[in-house]
């Protein structure tokens, strides 16, 4: 955080509400860094590739890409961070309700909890702004249909770091983002995801020791900086007392969305992305690396995104296509009854016995 932001913290802490969204946005923007304008020609290229991806998904998939066809947001890190915090309200605001009259120093908890949650949400969003390439990359389902977005500096940096053809990477990202947006725009898919996440959040309980530690950190600027940046490993602020099944449902859904996007890349634009194998390997390596934003999510609510499962979603779709054909893969999005369960990712035969017969 900048010194100027620290100087304004006393004022920011006074913002009303169960979550201090004003503080969350300020922290997110400060962590994201300065504005990085996207060159007009690059903006136009992303829009062209996004439109191309919409046409391919519309032609090859039962998903309706009408939401994805809306003009995409071509963003820099700060542009995304300034708007992204509010999208986590469906998770953050129920968390705020956990900080009631029980636990350590209840009056102090109720006074500082909105700022603490805002601080951690803002820090998490700011950290993610340096990593994600689009909505498909966040790892959490959206609470409502969202426009596709492309976080240009991260996409370009990823392509350069791994010596990949930039236009191929942009098209790969556009296919993944379009598929993700179209899938999450399906009312039953989004309802299933949000319901599962809400059930997981409902199972969380405040860890009193972790809460006390964080309250003490709010009184020390250096400690607060560590809190915003993720700092050293800390126990989760809230710990799950159940909810494992619901969390697995969300992880499975996100894995299937990723695997289905890979399936469409192969079927629709495989010939346009000759570096696809190298690109996927680079994505897998990147996801295996610790990500500060994801670590902060784990520290806040014990939620591990488990990106390793994304590869299971890809192999599942490949195996279903090999055994029963492409039409069987498309049936994933038919209804809640055909959506794979957690164990199905490693046992597509079990899924087929339930969904195809």
HELIX and SHEET records of a PDB file:
HELIX    1   1 UNK A    3  UNK A    7  1                                   5    
HELIX    2   2 UNK A    9  UNK A   12  1                                   4    
HELIX    3   3 UNK A   21  UNK A   32  1                                  12    
HELIX    4   4 UNK A   40  UNK A   60  1                                  21    
HELIX    5   5 UNK A   77  UNK A   84  1                                   8    
HELIX    6   6 UNK A   85  UNK A   88  5                                   4    
HELIX    7   7 UNK A   89  UNK A   96  1                                   8    
HELIX    8   8 UNK A  106  UNK A  128  1                                  23    
HELIX    9   9 UNK A  135  UNK A  137  5                                   3    
HELIX   10  10 UNK A  152  UNK A  161  1                                  10    
HELIX   11  11 UNK A  166  UNK A  185  1                                  20    
HELIX   12  12 UNK A  187  UNK A  202  1                                  16    
HELIX   13  13 UNK A  208  UNK A  217  1                                  10    
HELIX   14  14 UNK A  221  UNK A  229  1                                   9    
HELIX   15  15 UNK A  244  UNK A  269  1                                  26    
HELIX   16  16 UNK A  270  UNK A  272  5                                   3    
HELIX   17  17 UNK A  276  UNK A  288  1                                  13    
HELIX   18  18 UNK A  292  UNK A  301  1                                  10    
HELIX   19  19 UNK A  308  UNK A  324  1                                  17    
HELIX   20  20 UNK A  326  UNK A  330  1                                   5    
HELIX   21  21 UNK A  331  UNK A  333  5                                   3    
HELIX   22  22 UNK A  336  UNK A  338  5                                   3    
HELIX   23  23 UNK A  342  UNK A  346  5                                   5    
HELIX   24  24 UNK A  348  UNK A  355  1                                   8    
SHEET    1   A 2 UNK A  73  UNK A  75  0                                        
SHEET    2   A 2 UNK A 149  UNK A 151  1                                        
SHEET    1   B 2 UNK A 204  UNK A 206  0                                        
SHEET    2   B 2 UNK A 238  UNK A 240 -1                                        
END                                                                             
